[in-house]
Amino acid sequence: MEGIVKGLMVACIGLSCYSLAVWAPRGSILTRPASPEPVRASPGAGPGPHTRGPRYVFVGGFIGGK
């Protein structure tokens, strides 16, 4: 039983290292090839009077200080 668990651990570690070394830099799992079609703008999708700037969200607190 102990040998099976060690074998599974080694297999998982090996697969993790392989995926980080080979699949991750190419982005082959999460991405797909680019489409050869040109990008077209949607009608009326330009910047208009209702565009918004960045929004900042403060998460956390202030401890200490003078």
Residue pairs with C-beta under 8 A, 6 or more apart in sequence:
19 29
23 29
